[in-house]
């Protein structure tokens, strides 16, 4: 897909003093919430996504609140990261924060994952993130931040997760090595690992019984997570308030990854574990 670049004006005073954030997957779902959170704080924004019509609607909705430069491209294209970072520098003269949000949601067990699906997840979620970091690091200044949106399924294994879990775990490793390599230059790198958040990517599964059992019934909190929850965590890690946090992967999941919680209905179900094959033979 060819790139399309658009810059929307802003009424913000002294815009050249405002920090600049580049956000991938910026036009919908969690990415849109992240974009709006940075806009509310006065950042100048480079919003990157595939669909130009969604980017145009986002920029129009933020007109008068923030300067938004939009760039329509496919992050899996090997040249996209260099084009996006160059566009940010050419447009605003600086880059203060990179938010790696774009990703693929392909989900299947290992034995049902063909090379096409595997390559898609690796290209969109891992290679693109790596390339954007590689291109951004040379232009980021002390006090800058890289924040990657991962998943709780990168912190613990997930049934049927396949390549999705493998790649999300790889993003944790990438975050840690970025922190080790560039922290001494004043560039912080962290990852936000959301649990399941209701977006266009997940809404079709939201009411499925298995989905609810795996996610809602095992979360020890009284509400669902929202895209705004993720956006607030991302913004905090990028802001001066999070300026001594580096190399961390923070689960945003209501306690899902750190507890063995089950709702009461699940606790009282009469489920008898199957016996090991050796026990059955001996019995």
Helices and strands as residue ranges (DSSP letters): E 4-8, G 15-17, E 20-24, H 29-40, E 44-49, H 52-62, E 68-72, H 80-92, E 97-100, G 110-112, H 115-121, I 122-127, H 128-137, E 145-149, G 152-154, H 162-182, G 183-185, E 188-194, G 203-205, H 209-214, G 216-218, H 227-238, G 240-242, E 249-252, H 264-267, H 277-282
